[in-house]
Amino acid sequence: MRWCLFLLALLTATASAERGVKVWQASDPAITEGETTLVGDPADLYAACTSYAKWAEIFPDVQKVIVSDHKGTDAKVTLVAPSGHRDNLAFHATPAARMIYFEDTGNSHAEIWGEIVLAPGDAERTTKLHIRLFAKAKGVARLVVDGDAVKKTREQKLERQLSHVKGYFARVASQR
């Protein structure tokens, strides 16, 4: 059994590396970090990412985006999945740092927040996308939710989202 788990972990890490996506566990057990390099200028990509309505184009698991409030750098957004599931998120953007902070405001069983940073990449016209994702069960859910399962879900979600963003901006760049 351990060999199967080891092989699965190795294959997942290899597939992620081949896609140019890296995901790792932070020193805090409730935080997973990840990054990838995108094609495009950091300012342009940041502008696209803070246009929350565009998330339905970027992420295949978002069918609809409802922006219920947008004042300055703050926004309240509902992401609707094809299954109908809704995630209510509050965003705060920091343009000078090209950082987007969000928290899930509709989950009574878990505390979930994240930081998205778009920084200049190592090569010209590239952007390093770095994400920190925090997720931890709270209240009664802590008694029935396995921390390892939360960690695995967080890692898989982060890897999937980084891959989607990378693919989206690669397609956009190839159309120019």
N, C-alpha and C positions, 0 to 999 in steps of 0.2 A: 504494500500500500504506500509506504513512504517513497518508494522508487517512482510510483505513478505520480504522486504529488510533486516530487522533485522534477520529473520529466515535464509535467504540465507547466510548472513554474518556469522552467528553462525555455520551453517552446514559446510561452507567452512573452517572456522577456526578449527572446530573439525576434519574434514577430514585431513587437513594439519597436525595437531598435531598427529593424529593417524599414519600418514606416517613418522613422525619424522622430519617434515619440519616446520620451523617457518618463517613467513614473517611479517614485520612491516614497518610502515611509519617512516622515519627519521625526525629529526627536520626541515630539509630543505624539503619543499613540493615537490621538484623535485627529491628527492632521496627515494628509497625504499631499505630496507635491508632485508636479509634473511640468514638463516643458517640451517645446518643439520649436523649430525655426520655420517661419512663414516667409513667403515671397511677397514683398511689398514694403512700402515705407511705413515706419511705426505710427506716424501721425495719421496717415490715411486709414490704416487698419484699426487704430483706436477709434477714429470717427465712425467707421463701419460697425464696430462692436458696441458702441454706445448708442447706435440707432437700433434700439431694442426690437422694433418691428421687423427688422432684417433677420432676426434669429430664426424665424421660420424657414428662411432660405439656407441658413448656415447649418442648422441642426435637423437631421431627418426625424428625430424623435420629438420635434416641436411642430405641431400642425398649425397652431394659431397662437398669436401673441396679442394680448389685450393690455394696452398701456392705459391704466386708469388715472394716473397722475404723473405729470412731468413738470417739475419746477427747477430751473437751473440745472444743477448737477445731480439732482435727486429724482428718482422715478419709482413708481409702484407698478409692477408688471405681473401679469398672470400668464404663465406658459401652459398651453393646453396640448397634451399628448394625443396621438391618434386614438388611444383608448378612452379619451375623455378625462383622464387624470389631470388635475390642475395643481400647479406649483405657484404659490403667491410669493413673489420676491420683492424686496425693497433694495434699490440700488443707490449707491453714492459714488459718483465719479470724481476723480481727482485729475483733471487734465494735465497739470504741470508734471505729474509723475506717470501719466498714462496708465493710471490704475483705476480699476472698477472693483468696488467692494459690494458684495451682496449678502443678504441673509434671507432665509426662508421664514416668512412670517406666518405661514399657515400650517405649521406642523407642531402639534401639541405634544408629540412623543419624542421629538429629537431637536437638538440644537444644531442648526446647519448654517454655515456661512463660508464665504470664499473671497479670495483676492485674485484678481486677474491683472497682470502687468504686461504691457507691450513695450519692450525696450529695443534699442537698436541691436541688430544682429551682428555677427562677426564679418559678414560680407556686405557689400553695398546693396541697397534696396532689399535688405532682409530684416526681419523682426523676430526677436526672441520672445515667445509667448510663455510666460511662467504663471502657473496657477497653484494656489494653496487652497485646499478644501478641507474644512473642519466638519465632522459629523459625529455626534455622540448622542446616544439614547439618554432620555431624561425622565424623571418621575418613575412611575410604576414600570414603564417600558424597560428601564435598566435591569429589572429583575427577570425579564423574559427574553430580552434581545442579547444575543451573543456578540461581544465586542469584536471577535475575529470575523464574524459575518458582516458586521458594519464596515470593518476595515476592507474586506474583500470587495464589497459592493462599491465602496468609495474609490478604490483603486481601479476597478473595472469601468466605472462611470467616468472617471477622470481620463483614463486612457482612450475611451470611446470619444469623449468630447474633444480632446486634443486632436485626434485623428480626423474628426469631422471638420474642425476649424482649418486644419492644415490642408485637407482636400478642397475645401471651399475656396480658400484664397489662392491655391494653385490653379484651380479652374478659372477664377477671375483674372489672374495674371496671364494665363494662356490666351484669353479672349481679347487682350489688349494689343 
